[in-house]
């Protein structure tokens, strides 16, 4: 029993740190605050994680492991519906570790390990999206010139990486609160996948529009009149 306790405490510390980082932003959370949240002494926390950077690195490792497992699923994307659920799964994972994206520039400036590892994350995301594009192309659902694939994949990675920052700028006080998660994730998936629209066949474009209408209602209600104007200019609507 004595050997298991440290592992349990270490895991509790990670879970508390993740929750606090997500809620308040990593720069605003001290190790003392994490210890207080768990009602343990700072010394107990330092026994497991001697520095805040070690907490961050451990959480990043967990994120990276989950991300790499998920990115392999891009090989199974054969139609728009597969792509929709794959993209939503990516956004759900990003949401669970949203502090990494909320404070990305600050974290990279302070943490050499994250600076190098996040470059690999971007490359892996781009590779997975190229695989997704290839799967749709092989299935006859997407037509794109070879020289455009990398640009499209990189554009989708940019939206994936910075969507939550955009949500935060739109609504700094509430955007990253759990109550707003579903709307933020749906909007992110919606805008990322709509980059595929000009290259999709008519049937798949229509299906993408159907999925967007079914799952993206919150975005329409929040956007008001501007949403109607945006919908009229949507590449999916124009192409269908």
Secondary structure, 3 states (H helix, E strand, C coil): CHHHHHHHHHHHHHHHHHHHHHHHCHHHCCHHHHHHHHCCCHHHHHHHCCCHHHHHHHHHHHHHHHHHHHHHHHHHCCCHHHHHHHHHHHHHHHHHCHHHHHCHHHHHHHCHHHHHHHHHHHHHHHHHHHHHHHHHHHCCCECCCHHHHHHHHHHHHHHHHHHHHHHHHHCCCCCCCHHHHHHHHHHHHHHHHHHHHHHECHHHHHHHHHHHHHHCHHHHHHHCHHHHHHHHCCHHHHHC
